[in-house]
Amino acid sequence: MCGIVGYTGKDDAVSVLTSGLKRLEYRGYDSSGIAVNNENKITMVKASGEINNLVEKLGEKTIVGCAGIGHTRWATHGAPTDINAHPHLSNSGRFAIVHNGIIENYIELKEELAGKGFNFESETDTEVVVHLLEYYYEGDVRKALMKTVSRLEGSYALGVVCSEFPKSVFAAKLGSPLIIGVGVGENFFASDVTALISKTKNIIYIEDGEFAEITPDEIDVFDCTGKSVKKSVSRVVWDIEAAEKGGYEHFMLKEIMEQPKALKSTIEPNIKDNKIHFEGLEPLGEKIKDINKIIITACGSAYHAGYVGKFVIEELCRISVEVDLASELRYRNPIIDEKTLVVVISQSGETADTIAAMKECKERGATVLSVVNVVGSTIAKLSDYVIYTWAGPEIAVATSKGYTTQLAVMNMLALWLGDHLNKIEETEYNELIEAIRSIPERAQRSLDLNAQMADFVKNYSHYDSVFYIGRNIDYAICMEGSLKLKEISYVHSEAYAAGELKHGTIALVDENSLVVAPCCQESLFDKMMSNIKEVKARGANVLAVALENNHKIYEEADNVISIPETHPMFVSVAEIIPLQLFSYYIAKEKGCNIDKPKNLAKSVTVE
Ligand code: F6R
């Protein structure tokens, strides 16, 4: 969703801002714009559609200036038009602002400001902010900004320029992502590290309720009373190559192929002396004996990873695990107290629904453990405990390595919890830890299927209805396989617990249906064979995913994707990879915009 970037230094602001915005494209957007401060005059250019439209418009003008702000907008309030695009300019032209988040009380503020004579141009919630700034301005931008945000309800990451301070850019944050990049003789801010990685690896993470005034040589972070806050500078561990395609046609394929490396980086640092050891989780290891319920909450693919987590944790720990969509949990009256452990899963660490659900759980006294990929993200900061997935930056909107590293953490967490609850015998523990260690290698072997997948999918690209059926962990994998297919190839698909199909949905199955059937749980194999027979009897074409030594599956399935032999409890990673590749090549066959599917945003920072 919306991305913001700010720059002040010695270089041409237009080129720094546009290249930063291009790196934020992956977040999802439908218009963009920049505002540059030059000799006490702000020049603003905005364009709907792709950033190239903005670049084209910019090419028609000469904009000189070394400080400015930029924005990619994912429309919420008002259509994706040039006028609604950010930045927004105050009526006097003194201020320009960009905003990520939602101003919930904008209607009242708009009425109030219109009553005071301010003229509104756009349909956005954001425009009230720039007029409030103008209204409160008495020569001190910091004071005006503090007064302005005290009037706002909702969430924001704000970037501001003021024509009277040509070297300064200002920022404020509450509930939406914002980081500061520290350079030499130049400084930056942005929604995330990807926008800045080609310029600096030195980052200051600012907290909710904090503000910043940034000049080329100074960064002053201050609180709502105007008092400076001492901040430390962190160093980003990944390189620019991680945010580039590196010869692949799409980021998604690159990220699928990077999974063995991402899994290794996520698993290995957490194994010490043949035991799972999560740094910083020792107090939770003590507390866990008092926990009587685990709730896993997340959205989308992260929720699907949570579903796998439920199966492995319940199996190994014999503790009840509920998996809740974050967008649902926040609006019911969940039974949560100090004896509940809430596991929050999020790649971005910025998903609005997940943050809200997590806050709700914390208010009810739960202990919150998050599984997050982005260091310094809101969810990581708000949790009692954090386990990082070390997937590196994920640029394709549809997650792949973000999801499989979450699966790896779910597997490790189950083992860690089981060990702390004394539920696992030593021999079993040793066998399971070996199975976890082998996940990256098994992932690599599943990826070997890539060579034949482009041709293989040609048999399937004509289907416009696909059912994914499975049981237990295989069912959780169906949910993710189905989501992958629909989000990047726009093919309608549904995931069903295999035994549930006959309770209604089988009415839709006929000779025009493709049924994808992961069958990697040996103990449930016979049940799956019956379900496959049921759909075959209705004419469906069945594509199974099975372990390589399973020969029986060929008796019923029309075609089989074989994956390497793996411990059934930890098969999820090896199992989803061919389904990621399947979706990728179907989408490619159909000519879809794979890295940026329509209507979707990478980081869903609004409700
Ligand atoms: C699907 C996908 C989304 C995310 C969901 C949660 O490919 O990427 O379903 O999994 O929006 O995002 P995070 O994990 O960032 O909280």
Residues whose N, C-alpha, C, O or C-beta is under 5 A from the ligand:
A	BS01	F6R	C299 G300 S301 A302 I345 S346 Q347 S348 G349 T351 V397 A398 T399 K602 V604
